[in-house]
Amino acid sequence: MVMTDLKLCKDCKHYKKDWCAHITGYGDSLDTCHNPVVNGNLVTGKVKGGFFCDMMRLEWGKCGPEGRYWEARK
């Protein structure tokens, strides 16, 4: 995989940075994914909360290392 082909959560339109965690020294471990397909209502598209990005991208996570639900920011 070439570096330009990496699907990083920070470049996904469903990514939300937890600024409080960054300021207090926890880094990106509390950043969340708010993709309606993964954790929302598929009828209305509303998302209730989000899942931690690092958990989503694990081998057994819904998005996986390959970024199945990754969508580019506009």
Sequence and secondary structure as in RCSB ss.txt:
>XXXX:A:sequence
MVMTDLKLCKDCKHYKKDWCAHITGYGDSLDTCHNPVVNGNLVTGKVKGGFFCDMMRLEWGKCGPEGRYWEARK
>XXXX:A:secstr
  GGG   GGGBTTEE  HHHHHTT TTTT EE  HHHHB TTT  B S EEHHHHTSTTSSSTTTTTT  B  
